[in-house]
Amino acid sequence: MPAAAAATTGTTAPSVVSGPKPSCTLPTLEGQSPGTSAKHEIESGGRTRTYVLRLPDGYDRRTDWPLVVAYHGRGSTGAEVEGYSKLSTLPAVVAYPDGEIGTGSGYRKAWQGAPYAPKGVDDVAFTEDLFDELQGHMCLDPQRTYVTGKSNGGGLAALVACRLPERVAAVAPVAAAYYPGTREGCASGASVPVIDLHGTADTTIPYAGDADRDLPAIPTQVAQWAARNDCDEQARPQTTRREIIRYRWTGCDADVEHLAVSGGGHVWPGSDIYSGGGYTTQAVDAHRVIWDFVSRQHLGEQEVTR
């Protein structure tokens, strides 16, 4: 695959800059202190969209911080993801967007790419608007923007990385629903590092796939990521801890890893509170696994063809 990698190895610490950016504080952030979370609004696609924003401890105008965007699952909210994911403990600015009400039974928020997605809502464009808003006014490093999400939100994270590889340094889906719509309209010519986490006993988004809902087997989906990133064909499995098998591909333009949680349900691994049905392992903390992976990545020189 004659493609330049979208990301290269980076540092884990925020970058220190020589002085404050002239526009390093959004007007809507007035009154929000470091180490706090608050809800904000943004106009996108003719709609008022909402998101929870977490400022890390020590947030200041002399440091360019990484940005993590985390998408909730169907029927959930950004605030709920913050509650169970522990992502707000990371040394990063974290945004938790809210989806719009989708189709199907119930009054449930959902994301683009799923068969029950809200009609006429472009969540990839919403994400890009959010990137523009936050990166244009906050102390952020645009080379270190990462996306993650659970279930339907994990599928959107995959779609965002697929569509916007020039802006996303790494993607980390958890218990993700990879409907066909999450693979449509991808940019070519760039590879995005990916780490995927999924429980083998997930009955909501089965590890072995669900043909009736056009859901691929998770190993098949991750192998497609590996092929896109021009990795060697076979991954190297390693039992790192009890209940955890970690697969790493080699020879890639951009890193690809998969953590299979033996017996794990439709959950966020390591969560201390309810995050979905089934068994929640405490052998690993998803937020730490994700951060260990994504914090090594930053955007590099690349060519993107749409």
Secondary structure, DSSP 8 states (H G I E B T S, - for coil): ---EESEEE--SS-EE-SS--TT-S-GGGTT--TT-EEEEEEEETTEEEEEEEE--TT--TTEEEEEEEEE--TT--HHHHHHHH-GGGSSSEEEEE--EE-SSSSS-EE-TTSTT--TT--HHHHHHHHHHHHHHHSSEEEEEEEEEEETHHHHHHHHHHHH-TTT-SEEEEES----GGGGTT--BSEE--EEEEEETT-TTTTTT-BGGGTB--HHHHHHHHHHHTT--SS-EEEEEETTEEEEE--S-SS-EEEEEETTB-SS-TT-SS--SSSB--SSS-HHHHHHHHHTTEEE-S---B-
